[in-house]
């Protein structure tokens, strides 16, 4: 175990284009899985097959995220 503090991700860490690109019923709140990170939360049910976009930003490999 480490005694060093864990950095907590905040909305200030999220690029503006990401915030602008969020669908209207999706928000960023503290993750239910990792309290030091932000998670993506729906404010109402999203129908199966619903598509979002267009997305902007850099494409990343799975190993980079």
SENU-908567 format. One record per atom (N, C-alpha, C, O): residue number from 0; z, y, x; chain; residue in three letters; atom name. Coordinates in pm, 1 decimal. Layout:
N
<atom pos="NUM" up="Z" north="Y" east="X" unit="A" code="ALA" site="CA"/>
...
% end
This chain:
65
<atom pos="0" up="0.0" north="-119.3" east="83.5" unit="A" code="UNK" site="N"/>
<atom pos="0" up="0.0" north="0.0" east="0.0" unit="A" code="UNK" site="CA"/>
<atom pos="0" up="0.0" north="124.0" east="86.8" unit="A" code="UNK" site="C"/>
<atom pos="0" up="43.0" north="120.2" east="202.1" unit="A" code="UNK" site="O"/>
<atom pos="1" up="-47.6" north="232.3" east="32.1" unit="A" code="UNK" site="N"/>
<atom pos="1" up="-56.3" north="357.5" east="106.5" unit="A" code="UNK" site="CA"/>
<atom pos="1" up="24.0" north="464.1" east="34.2" unit="A" code="UNK" site="C"/>
<atom pos="1" up="28.9" north="467.5" east="-88.8" unit="A" code="UNK" site="O"/>
<atom pos="2" up="87.0" north="551.5" east="112.4" unit="A" code="UNK" site="N"/>
<atom pos="2" up="163.9" north="660.9" east="53.4" unit="A" code="UNK" site="CA"/>
<atom pos="2" up="80.6" north="786.0" east="35.8" unit="A" code="UNK" site="C"/>
<atom pos="2" up="129.9" north="886.2" east="-15.9" unit="A" code="UNK" site="O"/>
<atom pos="3" up="-46.2" north="782.1" east="78.5" unit="A" code="UNK" site="N"/>
<atom pos="3" up="-130.0" north="901.2" east="67.1" unit="A" code="UNK" site="CA"/>
<atom pos="3" up="-167.9" north="924.0" east="-78.7" unit="A" code="UNK" site="C"/>
<atom pos="3" up="-193.4" north="828.3" east="-151.9" unit="A" code="UNK" site="O"/>
<atom pos="4" up="-171.8" north="1051.5" east="-121.7" unit="A" code="UNK" site="N"/>
<atom pos="4" up="-206.9" north="1079.7" east="-261.0" unit="A" code="UNK" site="CA"/>
<atom pos="4" up="-351.7" north="1042.6" east="-291.2" unit="A" code="UNK" site="C"/>
<atom pos="4" up="-439.0" north="1052.5" east="-205.0" unit="A" code="UNK" site="O"/>
<atom pos="5" up="-375.3" north="1000.7" east="-412.7" unit="A" code="UNK" site="N"/>
<atom pos="5" up="-509.4" north="963.7" east="-457.1" unit="A" code="UNK" site="CA"/>
<atom pos="5" up="-574.3" north="1086.9" east="-518.5" unit="A" code="UNK" site="C"/>
<atom pos="5" up="-516.6" north="1150.9" east="-606.4" unit="A" code="UNK" site="O"/>
<atom pos="6" up="-695.1" north="1119.9" east="-471.8" unit="A" code="UNK" site="N"/>
<atom pos="6" up="-768.2" north="1233.8" east="-528.5" unit="A" code="UNK" site="CA"/>
<atom pos="6" up="-811.3" north="1198.3" east="-670.7" unit="A" code="UNK" site="C"/>
<atom pos="6" up="-862.2" north="1089.1" east="-696.2" unit="A" code="UNK" site="O"/>
<atom pos="7" up="-790.3" north="1291.1" east="-761.5" unit="A" code="UNK" site="N"/>
<atom pos="7" up="-827.8" north="1269.4" east="-901.0" unit="A" code="UNK" site="CA"/>
<atom pos="7" up="-954.0" north="1349.2" east="-929.9" unit="A" code="UNK" site="C"/>
<atom pos="7" up="-960.0" north="1469.7" east="-905.2" unit="A" code="UNK" site="O"/>
<atom pos="8" up="-1054.4" north="1280.6" east="-982.4" unit="A" code="UNK" site="N"/>
<atom pos="8" up="-1181.7" north="1343.8" east="-1017.5" unit="A" code="UNK" site="CA"/>
<atom pos="8" up="-1159.4" north="1433.9" east="-1139.9" unit="A" code="UNK" site="C"/>
<atom pos="8" up="-1092.1" north="1394.5" east="-1235.1" unit="A" code="UNK" site="O"/>
<atom pos="9" up="-1216.5" north="1554.9" east="-1136.3" unit="A" code="UNK" site="N"/>
<atom pos="9" up="-1203.9" north="1647.9" east="-1248.1" unit="A" code="UNK" site="CA"/>
<atom pos="9" up="-1342.6" north="1693.4" east="-1291.9" unit="A" code="UNK" site="C"/>
<atom pos="9" up="-1442.1" north="1664.1" east="-1225.7" unit="A" code="UNK" site="O"/>
<atom pos="10" up="-1348.7" north="1764.9" east="-1403.4" unit="A" code="UNK" site="N"/>
<atom pos="10" up="-1476.2" north="1818.1" east="-1450.7" unit="A" code="UNK" site="CA"/>
<atom pos="10" up="-1537.0" north="1914.2" east="-1349.3" unit="A" code="UNK" site="C"/>
<atom pos="10" up="-1658.9" north="1931.3" east="-1346.1" unit="A" code="UNK" site="O"/>
<atom pos="11" up="-1453.8" north="1977.3" east="-1266.3" unit="A" code="UNK" site="N"/>
<atom pos="11" up="-1505.9" north="2066.5" east="-1161.6" unit="A" code="UNK" site="CA"/>
<atom pos="11" up="-1588.3" north="1990.3" east="-1058.5" unit="A" code="UNK" site="C"/>
<atom pos="11" up="-1670.2" north="2049.9" east="-988.6" unit="A" code="UNK" site="O"/>
<atom pos="12" up="-1567.3" north="1858.3" east="-1048.3" unit="A" code="UNK" site="N"/>
<atom pos="12" up="-1640.6" north="1774.7" east="-952.5" unit="A" code="UNK" site="CA"/>
<atom pos="12" up="-1776.9" north="1730.1" east="-1006.3" unit="A" code="UNK" site="C"/>
<atom pos="12" up="-1858.6" north="1677.1" east="-931.1" unit="A" code="UNK" site="O"/>
<atom pos="13" up="-1801.5" north="1751.0" east="-1134.1" unit="A" code="UNK" site="N"/>
<atom pos="13" up="-1924.1" north="1703.5" east="-1198.1" unit="A" code="UNK" site="CA"/>
<atom pos="13" up="-2032.0" north="1811.5" east="-1188.5" unit="A" code="UNK" site="C"/>
<atom pos="13" up="-2008.5" north="1925.3" east="-1229.1" unit="A" code="UNK" site="O"/>
<atom pos="14" up="-2149.6" north="1777.8" east="-1135.6" unit="A" code="UNK" site="N"/>
<atom pos="14" up="-2257.7" north="1876.2" east="-1126.7" unit="A" code="UNK" site="CA"/>
<atom pos="14" up="-2293.7" north="1932.8" east="-1264.5" unit="A" code="UNK" site="C"/>
<atom pos="14" up="-2290.8" north="1861.0" east="-1364.4" unit="A" code="UNK" site="O"/>
<atom pos="15" up="-2326.9" north="2060.0" east="-1268.7" unit="A" code="UNK" site="N"/>
<atom pos="15" up="-2358.8" north="2128.9" east="-1393.8" unit="A" code="UNK" site="CA"/>
<atom pos="15" up="-2470.9" north="2058.8" east="-1470.9" unit="A" code="UNK" site="C"/>
<atom pos="15" up="-2465.4" north="2050.3" east="-1593.6" unit="A" code="UNK" site="O"/>
<atom pos="16" up="-2572.8" north="2008.3" east="-1399.7" unit="A" code="UNK" site="N"/>
<atom pos="16" up="-2684.1" north="1943.7" east="-1470.6" unit="A" code="UNK" site="CA"/>
<atom pos="16" up="-2639.5" north="1817.5" east="-1543.5" unit="A" code="UNK" site="C"/>
<atom pos="16" up="-2699.4" north="1779.9" east="-1644.3" unit="A" code="UNK" site="O"/>
<atom pos="17" up="-2536.0" north="1752.3" east="-1494.2" unit="A" code="UNK" site="N"/>
<atom pos="17" up="-2484.2" north="1633.8" east="-1561.0" unit="A" code="UNK" site="CA"/>
<atom pos="17" up="-2416.1" north="1674.9" east="-1692.1" unit="A" code="UNK" site="C"/>
<atom pos="17" up="-2438.4" north="1613.2" east="-1796.3" unit="A" code="UNK" site="O"/>
<atom pos="18" up="-2334.6" north="1777.7" east="-1685.9" unit="A" code="UNK" site="N"/>
<atom pos="18" up="-2266.7" north="1824.8" east="-1806.8" unit="A" code="UNK" site="CA"/>
<atom pos="18" up="-2366.9" north="1873.0" east="-1911.3" unit="A" code="UNK" site="C"/>
<atom pos="18" up="-2350.0" north="1846.4" east="-2030.3" unit="A" code="UNK" site="O"/>
<atom pos="19" up="-2470.2" north="1943.3" east="-1867.8" unit="A" code="UNK" site="N"/>
<atom pos="19" up="-2573.2" north="1991.9" east="-1961.2" unit="A" code="UNK" site="CA"/>
<atom pos="19" up="-2650.9" north="1877.3" east="-2023.8" unit="A" code="UNK" site="C"/>
<atom pos="19" up="-2698.0" north="1889.1" east="-2136.9" unit="A" code="UNK" site="O"/>
<atom pos="20" up="-2664.9" north="1767.0" east="-1952.3" unit="A" code="UNK" site="N"/>
<atom pos="20" up="-2746.3" north="1655.3" east="-1999.5" unit="A" code="UNK" site="CA"/>
<atom pos="20" up="-2673.3" north="1556.2" east="-2088.1" unit="A" code="UNK" site="C"/>
<atom pos="20" up="-2734.6" north="1462.2" east="-2138.6" unit="A" code="UNK" site="O"/>
<atom pos="21" up="-2542.2" north="1575.4" east="-2108.3" unit="A" code="UNK" site="N"/>
<atom pos="21" up="-2468.4" north="1481.6" east="-2192.7" unit="A" code="UNK" site="CA"/>
<atom pos="21" up="-2511.3" north="1494.9" east="-2338.9" unit="A" code="UNK" site="C"/>
<atom pos="21" up="-2523.8" north="1606.3" east="-2389.7" unit="A" code="UNK" site="O"/>
<atom pos="22" up="-2533.7" north="1383.9" east="-2405.6" unit="A" code="UNK" site="N"/>
<atom pos="22" up="-2562.2" north="1390.0" east="-2549.5" unit="A" code="UNK" site="CA"/>
<atom pos="22" up="-2445.1" north="1456.6" east="-2622.3" unit="A" code="UNK" site="C"/>
<atom pos="22" up="-2332.6" north="1457.0" east="-2572.2" unit="A" code="UNK" site="O"/>
<atom pos="23" up="-2471.3" north="1511.8" east="-2737.9" unit="A" code="UNK" site="N"/>
<atom pos="23" up="-2369.9" north="1591.3" east="-2807.7" unit="A" code="UNK" site="CA"/>
<atom pos="23" up="-2244.7" north="1511.2" east="-2846.1" unit="A" code="UNK" site="C"/>
<atom pos="23" up="-2137.0" north="1569.7" east="-2857.8" unit="A" code="UNK" site="O"/>
<atom pos="24" up="-2255.6" north="1381.7" east="-2865.6" unit="A" code="UNK" site="N"/>
<atom pos="24" up="-2140.5" north="1301.1" east="-2905.5" unit="A" code="UNK" site="CA"/>
<atom pos="24" up="-2078.1" north="1223.6" east="-2790.1" unit="A" code="UNK" site="C"/>
<atom pos="24" up="-2004.7" north="1127.3" east="-2812.5" unit="A" code="UNK" site="O"/>
<atom pos="25" up="-2106.7" north="1264.6" east="-2667.0" unit="A" code="UNK" site="N"/>
<atom pos="25" up="-2053.1" north="1198.3" east="-2548.5" unit="A" code="UNK" site="CA"/>
<atom pos="25" up="-1976.4" north="1300.8" east="-2466.3" unit="A" code="UNK" site="C"/>
<atom pos="25" up="-2022.9" north="1413.0" east="-2446.1" unit="A" code="UNK" site="O"/>
<atom pos="26" up="-1858.7" north="1261.3" east="-2419.3" unit="A" code="UNK" site="N"/>
<atom pos="26" up="-1773.7" north="1350.7" east="-2340.6" unit="A" code="UNK" site="CA"/>
<atom pos="26" up="-1723.6" north="1278.6" east="-2216.2" unit="A" code="UNK" site="C"/>
<atom pos="26" up="-1724.0" north="1155.7" east="-2209.9" unit="A" code="UNK" site="O"/>
<atom pos="27" up="-1681.2" north="1355.1" east="-2119.0" unit="A" code="UNK" site="N"/>
<atom pos="27" up="-1617.4" north="1301.3" east="-1999.0" unit="A" code="UNK" site="CA"/>
<atom pos="27" up="-1467.4" north="1326.0" east="-2008.9" unit="A" code="UNK" site="C"/>
<atom pos="27" up="-1423.0" north="1440.1" east="-2022.2" unit="A" code="UNK" site="O"/>
<atom pos="28" up="-1389.8" north="1218.1" east="-2002.2" unit="A" code="UNK" site="N"/>
<atom pos="28" up="-1243.8" north="1223.5" east="-2005.3" unit="A" code="UNK" site="CA"/>
<atom pos="28" up="-1192.1" north="1126.6" east="-1898.9" unit="A" code="UNK" site="C"/>
<atom pos="28" up="-1270.3" north="1048.3" east="-1845.1" unit="A" code="UNK" site="O"/>
<atom pos="29" up="-1063.2" north="1129.9" east="-1867.4" unit="A" code="UNK" site="N"/>
<atom pos="29" up="-1010.6" north="1033.6" east="-1770.0" unit="A" code="UNK" site="CA"/>
<atom pos="29" up="-1045.8" north="889.8" east="-1809.8" unit="A" code="UNK" site="C"/>
<atom pos="29" up="-1036.6" north="851.7" east="-1926.5" unit="A" code="UNK" site="O"/>
<atom pos="30" up="-1085.4" north="812.6" east="-1711.2" unit="A" code="UNK" site="N"/>
<atom pos="30" up="-1127.6" north="674.6" east="-1733.0" unit="A" code="UNK" site="CA"/>
<atom pos="30" up="-1012.3" north="587.7" east="-1781.3" unit="A" code="UNK" site="C"/>
<atom pos="30" up="-898.1" north="606.1" east="-1739.4" unit="A" code="UNK" site="O"/>
<atom pos="31" up="-1042.3" north="494.5" east="-1868.2" unit="A" code="UNK" site="N"/>
<atom pos="31" up="-943.4" north="396.0" east="-1912.1" unit="A" code="UNK" site="CA"/>
<atom pos="31" up="-927.3" north="285.3" east="-1807.6" unit="A" code="UNK" site="C"/>
<atom pos="31" up="-830.0" north="209.9" east="-1810.9" unit="A" code="UNK" site="O"/>
<atom pos="32" up="-1022.5" north="276.2" east="-1715.5" unit="A" code="UNK" site="N"/>
<atom pos="32" up="-1022.5" north="170.8" east="-1613.9" unit="A" code="UNK" site="CA"/>
<atom pos="32" up="-958.6" north="219.1" east="-1484.6" unit="A" code="UNK" site="C"/>
<atom pos="32" up="-880.1" north="146.7" east="-1423.5" unit="A" code="UNK" site="O"/>
<atom pos="33" up="-991.4" north="340.5" east="-1442.3" unit="A" code="UNK" site="N"/>
<atom pos="33" up="-942.4" north="396.9" east="-1316.2" unit="A" code="UNK" site="CA"/>
<atom pos="33" up="-898.3" north="540.4" east="-1343.7" unit="A" code="UNK" site="C"/>
<atom pos="33" up="-982.0" north="630.0" east="-1355.0" unit="A" code="UNK" site="O"/>
<atom pos="34" up="-769.0" north="562.5" east="-1354.4" unit="A" code="UNK" site="N"/>
<atom pos="34" up="-714.5" north="692.6" east="-1393.5" unit="A" code="UNK" site="CA"/>
<atom pos="34" up="-749.0" north="805.3" east="-1296.5" unit="A" code="UNK" site="C"/>
<atom pos="34" up="-731.9" north="922.4" east="-1330.4" unit="A" code="UNK" site="O"/>
<atom pos="35" up="-797.0" north="772.5" east="-1176.6" unit="A" code="UNK" site="N"/>
<atom pos="35" up="-834.3" north="876.9" east="-1080.7" unit="A" code="UNK" site="CA"/>
<atom pos="35" up="-978.8" north="922.3" east="-1099.4" unit="A" code="UNK" site="C"/>
<atom pos="35" up="-1023.9" north="1013.9" east="-1030.6" unit="A" code="UNK" site="O"/>
<atom pos="36" up="-1051.6" north="859.8" east="-1191.3" unit="A" code="UNK" site="N"/>
<atom pos="36" up="-1193.0" north="890.6" east="-1214.2" unit="A" code="UNK" site="CA"/>
<atom pos="36" up="-1214.9" north="937.1" east="-1357.1" unit="A" code="UNK" site="C"/>
<atom pos="36" up="-1129.4" north="918.9" east="-1443.8" unit="A" code="UNK" site="O"/>
<atom pos="37" up="-1330.6" north="997.4" east="-1380.2" unit="A" code="UNK" site="N"/>
<atom pos="37" up="-1370.8" north="1033.0" east="-1515.2" unit="A" code="UNK" site="CA"/>
<atom pos="37" up="-1447.4" north="917.0" east="-1576.5" unit="A" code="UNK" site="C"/>
<atom pos="37" up="-1514.9" north="841.8" east="-1506.2" unit="A" code="UNK" site="O"/>
<atom pos="38" up="-1436.7" north="903.3" east="-1705.9" unit="A" code="UNK" site="N"/>
<atom pos="38" up="-1511.4" north="801.7" east="-1778.8" unit="A" code="UNK" site="CA"/>
<atom pos="38" up="-1594.9" north="868.0" east="-1886.3" unit="A" code="UNK" site="C"/>
<atom pos="38" up="-1571.8" north="983.6" east="-1921.8" unit="A" code="UNK" site="O"/>
<atom pos="39" up="-1690.8" north="795.5" east="-1937.4" unit="A" code="UNK" site="N"/>
<atom pos="39" up="-1778.3" north="844.6" east="-2042.7" unit="A" code="UNK" site="CA"/>
<atom pos="39" up="-1725.6" north="790.8" east="-2175.5" unit="A" code="UNK" site="C"/>
<atom pos="39" up="-1709.1" north="670.0" east="-2192.7" unit="A" code="UNK" site="O"/>
<atom pos="40" up="-1699.7" north="881.2" east="-2268.3" unit="A" code="UNK" site="N"/>
<atom pos="40" up="-1641.8" north="845.7" east="-2397.8" unit="A" code="UNK" site="CA"/>
<atom pos="40" up="-1730.6" north="898.4" east="-2509.9" unit="A" code="UNK" site="C"/>
<atom pos="40" up="-1784.5" north="1008.6" east="-2500.8" unit="A" code="UNK" site="O"/>
<atom pos="41" up="-1745.2" north="820.1" east="-2613.9" unit="A" code="UNK" site="N"/>
<atom pos="41" up="-1819.2" north="862.9" east="-2733.3" unit="A" code="UNK" site="CA"/>
<atom pos="41" up="-1719.4" north="920.5" east="-2833.2" unit="A" code="UNK" site="C"/>
<atom pos="41" up="-1611.2" north="865.0" east="-2852.5" unit="A" code="UNK" site="O"/>
<atom pos="42" up="-1756.0" north="1032.3" east="-2896.7" unit="A" code="UNK" site="N"/>
<atom pos="42" up="-1668.3" north="1093.7" east="-2995.5" unit="A" code="UNK" site="CA"/>
<atom pos="42" up="-1691.6" north="1035.8" east="-3134.5" unit="A" code="UNK" site="C"/>
<atom pos="42" up="-1613.8" north="1062.1" east="-3226.3" unit="A" code="UNK" site="O"/>
<atom pos="43" up="-1797.4" north="957.7" east="-3150.8" unit="A" code="UNK" site="N"/>
<atom pos="43" up="-1821.7" north="884.1" east="-3274.3" unit="A" code="UNK" site="CA"/>
<atom pos="43" up="-1905.2" north="762.0" east="-3238.5" unit="A" code="UNK" site="C"/>
<atom pos="43" up="-1957.2" north="752.6" east="-3127.3" unit="A" code="UNK" site="O"/>
<atom pos="44" up="-1918.1" north="669.7" east="-3331.0" unit="A" code="UNK" site="N"/>
<atom pos="44" up="-1994.4" north="546.9" east="-3304.8" unit="A" code="UNK" site="CA"/>
<atom pos="44" up="-2138.9" north="580.1" east="-3269.6" unit="A" code="UNK" site="C"/>
<atom pos="44" up="-2199.6" north="671.0" east="-3326.3" unit="A" code="UNK" site="O"/>
<atom pos="45" up="-2192.0" north="504.0" east="-3174.8" unit="A" code="UNK" site="N"/>
<atom pos="45" up="-2331.1" north="519.2" east="-3134.1" unit="A" code="UNK" site="CA"/>
<atom pos="45" up="-2405.6" north="394.4" east="-3181.0" unit="A" code="UNK" site="C"/>
<atom pos="45" up="-2366.8" north="282.0" east="-3149.1" unit="A" code="UNK" site="O"/>
<atom pos="46" up="-2510.8" north="415.1" east="-3255.5" unit="A" code="UNK" site="N"/>
<atom pos="46" up="-2586.7" north="302.8" east="-3308.5" unit="A" code="UNK" site="CA"/>
<atom pos="46" up="-2652.0" north="221.9" east="-3196.8" unit="A" code="UNK" site="C"/>
<atom pos="46" up="-2697.9" north="278.2" east="-3097.5" unit="A" code="UNK" site="O"/>
<atom pos="47" up="-2655.9" north="92.3" east="-3213.1" unit="A" code="UNK" site="N"/>
<atom pos="47" up="-2722.2" north="3.2" east="-3118.6" unit="A" code="UNK" site="CA"/>
<atom pos="47" up="-2868.5" north="46.9" east="-3105.1" unit="A" code="UNK" site="C"/>
<atom pos="47" up="-2935.9" north="72.0" east="-3205.0" unit="A" code="UNK" site="O"/>
<atom pos="48" up="-2916.4" north="55.7" east="-2981.5" unit="A" code="UNK" site="N"/>
<atom pos="48" up="-3054.5" north="94.1" east="-2956.1" unit="A" code="UNK" site="CA"/>
<atom pos="48" up="-3076.1" north="243.2" east="-2940.4" unit="A" code="UNK" site="C"/>
<atom pos="48" up="-3187.3" north="286.0" east="-2909.3" unit="A" code="UNK" site="O"/>
<atom pos="49" up="-2970.7" north="324.9" east="-2961.5" unit="A" code="UNK" site="N"/>
<atom pos="49" up="-2981.8" north="470.7" east="-2947.1" unit="A" code="UNK" site="CA"/>
<atom pos="49" up="-3022.7" north="502.8" east="-2803.5" unit="A" code="UNK" site="C"/>
<atom pos="49" up="-2966.7" north="447.6" east="-2708.8" unit="A" code="UNK" site="O"/>
<atom pos="50" up="-3119.6" north="591.2" east="-2787.9" unit="A" code="UNK" site="N"/>
<atom pos="50" up="-3166.7" north="630.4" east="-2655.1" unit="A" code="UNK" site="CA"/>
<atom pos="50" up="-3126.7" north="774.2" east="-2627.8" unit="A" code="UNK" site="C"/>
<atom pos="50" up="-3129.0" north="859.0" east="-2717.0" unit="A" code="UNK" site="O"/>
<atom pos="51" up="-3089.6" north="800.4" east="-2502.2" unit="A" code="UNK" site="N"/>
<atom pos="51" up="-3049.3" north="932.9" east="-2458.7" unit="A" code="UNK" site="CA"/>
<atom pos="51" up="-3142.7" north="978.5" east="-2347.7" unit="A" code="UNK" site="C"/>
<atom pos="51" up="-3201.8" north="896.2" east="-2277.8" unit="A" code="UNK" site="O"/>
<atom pos="52" up="-3155.6" north="1106.9" east="-2332.0" unit="A" code="UNK" site="N"/>
<atom pos="52" up="-3234.8" north="1158.5" east="-2221.3" unit="A" code="UNK" site="CA"/>
<atom pos="52" up="-3310.6" north="1281.2" east="-2265.5" unit="A" code="UNK" site="C"/>
<atom pos="52" up="-3293.0" north="1324.9" east="-2379.3" unit="A" code="UNK" site="O"/>
<atom pos="53" up="-3392.3" north="1337.7" east="-2183.2" unit="A" code="UNK" site="N"/>
<atom pos="53" up="-3419.7" north="1288.6" east="-2047.7" unit="A" code="UNK" site="CA"/>
<atom pos="53" up="-3302.2" north="1316.9" east="-1954.6" unit="A" code="UNK" site="C"/>
<atom pos="53" up="-3227.8" north="1413.0" east="-1974.0" unit="A" code="UNK" site="O"/>
<atom pos="54" up="-3286.9" north="1233.3" east="-1855.0" unit="A" code="UNK" site="N"/>
<atom pos="54" up="-3182.4" north="1251.1" east="-1756.6" unit="A" code="UNK" site="CA"/>
<atom pos="54" up="-3237.8" north="1324.9" east="-1636.0" unit="A" code="UNK" site="C"/>
<atom pos="54" up="-3355.1" north="1310.6" east="-1601.5" unit="A" code="UNK" site="O"/>
<atom pos="55" up="-3153.7" north="1402.7" east="-1573.0" unit="A" code="UNK" site="N"/>
<atom pos="55" up="-3192.7" north="1472.8" east="-1450.8" unit="A" code="UNK" site="CA"/>
<atom pos="55" up="-3094.0" north="1435.7" east="-1341.1" unit="A" code="UNK" site="C"/>
<atom pos="55" up="-2980.5" north="1396.9" east="-1368.6" unit="A" code="UNK" site="O"/>
<atom pos="56" up="-3137.7" north="1447.8" east="-1219.3" unit="A" code="UNK" site="N"/>
<atom pos="56" up="-3051.0" north="1416.1" east="-1106.2" unit="A" code="UNK" site="CA"/>
<atom pos="56" up="-3119.1" north="1320.8" east="-1011.5" unit="A" code="UNK" site="C"/>
<atom pos="56" up="-3238.9" north="1294.6" east="-1022.3" unit="A" code="UNK" site="O"/>
<atom pos="57" up="-3042.2" north="1270.0" east="-919.4" unit="A" code="UNK" site="N"/>
<atom pos="57" up="-3093.6" north="1179.3" east="-817.9" unit="A" code="UNK" site="CA"/>
<atom pos="57" up="-3071.1" north="1035.2" east="-860.2" unit="A" code="UNK" site="C"/>
<atom pos="57" up="-2963.0" north="999.3" east="-907.0" unit="A" code="UNK" site="O"/>
<atom pos="58" up="-3173.9" north="952.8" east="-843.5" unit="A" code="UNK" site="N"/>
<atom pos="58" up="-3162.5" north="811.0" east="-872.2" unit="A" code="UNK" site="CA"/>
<atom pos="58" up="-3083.7" north="745.9" east="-758.8" unit="A" code="UNK" site="C"/>
<atom pos="58" up="-3112.4" north="770.3" east="-641.6" unit="A" code="UNK" site="O"/>
<atom pos="59" up="-2985.4" north="663.7" east="-792.5" unit="A" code="UNK" site="N"/>
<atom pos="59" up="-2900.0" north="599.3" east="-693.5" unit="A" code="UNK" site="CA"/>
<atom pos="59" up="-2908.6" north="447.0" east="-707.0" unit="A" code="UNK" site="C"/>
<atom pos="59" up="-2928.3" north="393.6" east="-816.1" unit="A" code="UNK" site="O"/>
<atom pos="60" up="-2893.4" north="380.0" east="-595.0" unit="A" code="UNK" site="N"/>
<atom pos="60" up="-2882.2" north="234.6" east="-597.3" unit="A" code="UNK" site="CA"/>
<atom pos="60" up="-2741.7" north="198.8" east="-643.0" unit="A" code="UNK" site="C"/>
<atom pos="60" up="-2648.3" north="277.6" east="-628.1" unit="A" code="UNK" site="O"/>
<atom pos="61" up="-2728.1" north="80.7" east="-698.0" unit="A" code="UNK" site="N"/>
<atom pos="61" up="-2597.8" north="35.4" east="-746.6" unit="A" code="UNK" site="CA"/>
<atom pos="61" up="-2491.3" north="44.0" east="-635.6" unit="A" code="UNK" site="C"/>
<atom pos="61" up="-2375.6" north="75.3" east="-663.4" unit="A" code="UNK" site="O"/>
<atom pos="62" up="-2529.4" north="16.8" east="-513.2" unit="A" code="UNK" site="N"/>
<atom pos="62" up="-2434.1" north="19.1" east="-401.9" unit="A" code="UNK" site="CA"/>
<atom pos="62" up="-2390.0" north="160.7" east="-364.4" unit="A" code="UNK" site="C"/>
<atom pos="62" up="-2295.3" north="177.4" east="-287.6" unit="A" code="UNK" site="O"/>
<atom pos="63" up="-2457.8" north="263.0" east="-417.7" unit="A" code="UNK" site="N"/>
<atom pos="63" up="-2424.0" north="401.2" east="-385.6" unit="A" code="UNK" site="CA"/>
<atom pos="63" up="-2331.3" north="466.3" east="-487.6" unit="A" code="UNK" site="C"/>
<atom pos="63" up="-2287.1" north="579.6" east="-468.4" unit="A" code="UNK" site="O"/>
<atom pos="64" up="-2302.3" north="396.0" east="-594.4" unit="A" code="UNK" site="N"/>
<atom pos="64" up="-2217.2" north="456.6" east="-699.1" unit="A" code="UNK" site="CA"/>
<atom pos="64" up="-2086.2" north="384.3" east="-713.2" unit="A" code="UNK" site="C"/>
<atom pos="64" up="-2003.5" north="422.1" east="-796.2" unit="A" code="UNK" site="O"/>
% end
